[in-house]
Amino acid sequence: MYIGIRQLAKRYDVSPVMIWRWVSYDFFPKPHKLGPATARWHEDDIKEFEARSATRSRVAGKGGESDRQ
């Protein structure tokens, strides 16, 4: 299943421009071009991105100020 730019922007509560900015920074997966003016992201690519991002967040949070008692 493919996801469009507006759906992604809503999902992450950002503008469509921000999604494209993330793509240009290689932070976010590149879309699949379905036509000359049609780009969509495959749901599996988005799930993989979210899993990597969640892992990074957990690793970055270890040993931080909030973890100390």
Buried (B, 14 or more C-beta within 10 A) or exposed (E): EBBBBEEBBEEBEEEEEBBBEBBEEEEBBEBEEEEEEEBBBBEEBBEEBEEEEEEEEEEEEEEEEEEEE
